[in-house]
Amino acid sequence: MKVKGREIEQLKKKVALGNQMMFHQGLADYHGHVSARIPGTRKFLIKPVLAPLGNITSMDIIVVDIDEYKLHCEENWAKAGGKREVIKKKIPPRETMIHSSVYNARPDVNSVVHTHQPIATAFSISGVPILPIYNQAAAFAPETPIFHSPRLIFTVRDGEEICQALGDRTALLLQGHGVVVVGESVEYSTVHAVYLERAAHMQWVASLVGRPVTMPQSDIDYMKENMIYRSPHAFAYFTSLMRGKKRG
């Protein structure tokens, strides 16, 4: 299936909006990234390294070839070494390996989000999984797995280990580092990054007054299916809150 240039441009706009949304929701600053697979290819779209998410537009989005990136990424970052200079080139983020590896391992995934969102990260530090305790958290059932290392993910092996920890789940907590959220669309992955943070907040509050209880399995199944169709509406809502901000 050949993707038309106009379709790629529309996807770039959606990826840009997703990045802006993460910033607007307080989930990411200049660290973190939203990506999208280009349908029918082994390529995906992502923002440049260290570019502030709140200012990302479709013109900033770059294309990454999965196979080429995996072949050269470790060599490229080794050359950079410990340099502390300002990066001016539009090159992929250092942890693009998260995205590349997930797309390679999960054909069902068309979008990946990595953020350092605070409350969910606090759960990762405590080694406490986030549970499906309310409707919009159904996608995280039976619980979020935890990757027990805060290291940066930039080698091929790092990526493989991330995928092993994620398995077939929607979200993964990176201990002391952040989260990975995946989905069949940009809409699904980004709104569930928001809902992951809300679920963590609810679970934290619930634990102060009692014991958090997960929803019955029948409700989890229903809401998980329902969010496939509701994610575009949720995405439209969250991006509508950015009126007056830079978009597109």
C-alpha positions as CSV (number, residue, x, y, z in Angstrom):
1,M,0.0,0.0,0.0
2,K,1.6,3.2,-1.2
3,V,0.9,6.2,1.1
4,K,0.3,9.5,-0.7
5,G,2.2,12.6,0.2
6,R,-1.0,14.4,1.3
7,E,-1.7,11.5,3.7
8,I,1.8,11.8,5.2
9,E,1.4,15.5,5.7
10,Q,-1.9,14.9,7.5
11,L,-0.2,12.4,9.7
12,K,2.7,14.9,10.4
13,K,0.1,17.4,11.6
14,K,-1.5,14.8,13.9
15,V,1.9,13.9,15.3
16,A,2.6,17.6,15.9
17,L,-0.7,18.0,17.7
18,G,0.0,15.0,19.8
19,N,3.3,16.4,20.9
20,Q,1.7,19.8,21.7
21,M,-1.0,18.0,23.7
22,M,1.6,16.2,25.8
23,F,3.1,19.6,26.6
24,H,-0.3,21.3,27.2
25,Q,-1.3,18.5,29.6
26,G,2.0,18.9,31.6
27,L,3.2,15.5,30.7
28,A,6.3,16.5,28.7
29,D,8.6,19.5,28.1
30,Y,11.5,19.1,25.6
31,H,12.1,15.5,26.7
32,G,9.5,13.0,25.4
33,H,8.1,12.3,22.0
34,V,5.0,11.2,20.1
35,S,5.5,9.1,16.9
36,A,3.4,7.5,14.2
37,R,4.0,4.7,11.8
38,I,3.7,5.5,8.2
39,P,1.2,2.9,7.0
40,G,2.5,0.1,4.9
41,T,6.2,1.0,5.5
42,R,9.0,0.4,7.9
43,K,9.2,4.2,8.6
44,F,7.7,6.5,11.2
45,L,7.3,10.1,12.0
46,I,8.8,11.8,15.1
47,K,9.9,15.2,16.4
48,P,13.6,16.2,16.5
49,V,15.9,15.7,19.5
50,L,15.4,18.2,22.4
51,A,12.8,20.3,20.4
52,P,10.2,21.7,22.9
53,L,7.0,19.8,22.5
54,G,4.8,22.9,22.8
55,N,6.3,24.5,19.7
56,I,6.3,21.5,17.4
57,T,4.6,21.9,14.0
58,S,4.2,19.5,11.1
59,M,7.2,21.2,9.4
60,D,9.4,20.0,12.3
61,I,8.5,16.3,12.1
62,I,11.1,14.1,10.6
63,V,11.0,10.6,9.1
64,V,12.9,7.7,10.6
65,D,13.6,4.4,8.7
66,I,13.5,1.6,11.3
67,D,16.1,-0.7,9.7
68,E,18.5,2.2,8.9
69,Y,18.2,3.6,12.4
70,K,18.8,0.3,14.1
71,L,21.9,-0.2,11.9
72,H,23.6,3.1,12.7
73,C,22.1,4.6,15.9
74,E,24.7,3.2,18.3
75,E,27.5,4.3,16.1
76,N,26.1,7.8,15.7
77,W,25.5,8.3,19.4
78,A,29.0,6.9,20.2
79,K,30.5,9.6,18.0
80,A,28.6,12.2,19.9
81,G,30.2,10.9,23.1
82,G,30.0,13.2,26.1
83,K,29.7,16.4,24.2
84,R,27.6,19.1,25.8
85,E,27.1,21.3,22.8
86,V,23.8,22.7,21.6
87,I,22.2,20.4,19.1
88,K,21.0,22.4,16.1
89,K,20.4,19.6,13.5
90,K,17.1,18.0,13.1
91,I,18.1,14.5,14.1
92,P,15.9,11.9,15.9
93,P,15.7,11.9,19.7
94,R,18.3,9.7,21.5
95,E,15.6,7.4,22.7
96,T,14.1,6.9,19.2
97,M,15.0,3.2,19.8
98,I,11.9,3.0,22.0
99,H,9.7,3.7,19.0
100,S,11.8,1.8,16.5
101,S,11.8,-1.4,18.6
102,V,8.1,-1.3,19.5
103,Y,7.1,-0.8,15.8
104,N,9.4,-3.7,14.9
105,A,7.9,-6.0,17.6
106,R,4.3,-5.0,17.5
107,P,2.5,-4.9,14.1
108,D,-0.7,-3.8,15.9
109,V,0.9,-0.6,17.1
110,N,0.8,2.5,14.9
111,S,1.7,5.2,17.4
112,V,4.1,5.3,20.4
113,V,4.4,7.9,23.2
114,H,7.3,8.4,25.6
115,T,7.0,11.0,28.4
116,H,8.4,11.6,31.8
117,Q,5.0,12.4,33.3
118,P,5.4,12.9,37.1
119,I,2.7,10.9,38.9
120,A,3.0,7.8,36.8
121,T,6.8,8.0,37.1
122,A,6.4,8.2,40.9
123,F,4.5,4.9,40.7
124,S,7.4,3.4,38.7
125,I,9.9,4.5,41.4
126,S,7.7,2.8,44.1
127,G,7.4,-0.3,42.0
128,V,3.6,-0.1,42.1
129,P,1.7,-0.9,38.9
130,I,-1.1,1.3,37.7
131,L,-4.4,-0.5,37.8
132,P,-7.7,-0.3,35.7
133,I,-9.6,1.5,38.4
134,Y,-11.8,3.7,36.3
135,N,-13.4,3.6,32.8
136,Q,-10.7,5.3,30.8
137,A,-8.0,3.2,32.5
138,A,-9.4,-0.1,31.1
139,A,-6.7,-0.2,28.5
140,F,-4.1,-0.8,31.2
141,A,-5.6,-4.1,32.4
142,P,-4.6,-6.2,34.2
143,E,-1.9,-3.7,35.3
144,T,1.0,-1.8,33.9
145,P,4.3,-3.8,33.8
146,I,7.4,-2.1,35.1
147,F,10.8,-1.9,33.5
148,H,13.2,-2.0,36.4
149,S,15.9,0.4,35.2
150,P,16.1,4.2,34.8
151,R,18.7,4.0,31.9
152,L,18.3,5.7,28.6
153,I,17.0,3.4,25.9
154,F,19.3,3.9,22.9
155,T,20.9,0.5,22.0
156,V,19.3,-2.3,20.0
157,R,19.4,-4.5,23.1
158,D,17.7,-1.8,25.2
159,G,14.9,-1.7,22.7
160,E,14.5,-5.5,22.7
161,E,14.3,-5.5,26.6
162,I,11.7,-2.7,26.5
163,C,9.6,-4.7,24.2
164,Q,9.9,-7.8,26.3
165,A,8.7,-5.8,29.4
166,L,5.9,-4.2,27.5
167,G,4.6,-7.5,25.9
168,D,1.1,-7.0,24.5
169,R,0.2,-4.3,27.0
170,T,-0.8,-0.7,26.3
171,A,1.5,1.0,28.8
172,L,4.8,0.4,30.5
173,L,6.3,2.2,33.4
174,L,10.1,2.9,33.3
175,Q,11.4,2.9,36.8
176,G,12.6,6.4,37.7
177,H,12.4,7.4,34.0
178,G,8.9,7.8,32.6
179,V,6.4,5.8,30.6
180,V,5.8,4.2,27.2
181,V,2.2,4.2,25.9
182,V,1.3,2.5,22.6
183,G,-1.8,2.3,20.4
184,E,-3.3,1.7,17.0
185,S,-3.5,5.4,16.3
186,V,-2.0,8.7,17.4
187,E,-5.3,9.5,19.0
188,Y,-5.3,6.3,21.1
189,S,-1.7,6.5,22.3
190,T,-1.8,10.2,23.3
191,V,-5.2,10.2,25.1
192,H,-4.1,7.1,27.0
193,A,-0.9,8.8,28.1
194,V,-3.3,11.4,29.6
195,Y,-5.5,8.8,31.1
196,L,-2.5,6.9,32.5
197,E,-1.5,10.0,34.5
198,R,-5.1,10.5,35.7
199,A,-5.3,6.8,36.7
200,A,-2.1,7.2,38.7
201,H,-3.5,10.2,40.4
202,M,-6.8,8.5,41.2
203,Q,-5.0,5.4,42.5
204,W,-2.7,7.5,44.7
205,V,-5.7,9.4,46.2
206,A,-7.7,6.1,46.6
207,S,-4.8,4.5,48.5
208,L,-4.9,7.4,51.0
209,V,-8.5,6.7,51.9
210,G,-8.7,2.9,51.4
211,R,-7.6,0.2,49.0
212,P,-7.9,0.9,45.3
213,V,-10.2,-1.6,43.6
214,T,-10.0,-2.6,39.9
215,M,-13.2,-2.7,37.8
216,P,-14.9,-6.0,37.2
217,Q,-13.5,-7.8,34.1
218,S,-16.8,-7.4,32.1
219,D,-16.6,-3.6,32.5
220,I,-12.9,-3.6,31.7
221,D,-13.6,-5.5,28.5
222,Y,-16.5,-3.2,27.5
223,M,-14.6,0.0,28.2
224,K,-11.4,-1.2,26.5
225,E,-13.3,-1.9,23.3
226,N,-15.3,1.3,23.7
227,M,-12.1,3.5,23.9
228,I,-11.1,2.3,20.4
229,Y,-14.0,4.4,19.1
230,R,-13.9,7.2,21.7
231,S,-10.2,8.0,21.4
232,P,-10.7,10.3,18.4
233,H,-13.3,12.2,20.3
234,A,-11.1,12.5,23.4
235,F,-8.2,13.6,21.1
236,A,-10.4,16.3,19.6
237,Y,-11.4,17.4,23.2
238,F,-7.8,17.6,24.5
239,T,-6.6,19.5,21.4
240,S,-9.5,21.9,21.6
241,L,-8.2,23.0,24.9
242,M,-5.1,24.4,23.1
243,R,-7.1,27.0,21.1
244,G,-4.9,30.1,20.7
245,K,-1.8,27.9,21.1
246,K,0.5,26.9,18.2
247,R,-1.1,24.1,16.2
248,G,-0.6,22.1,13.0
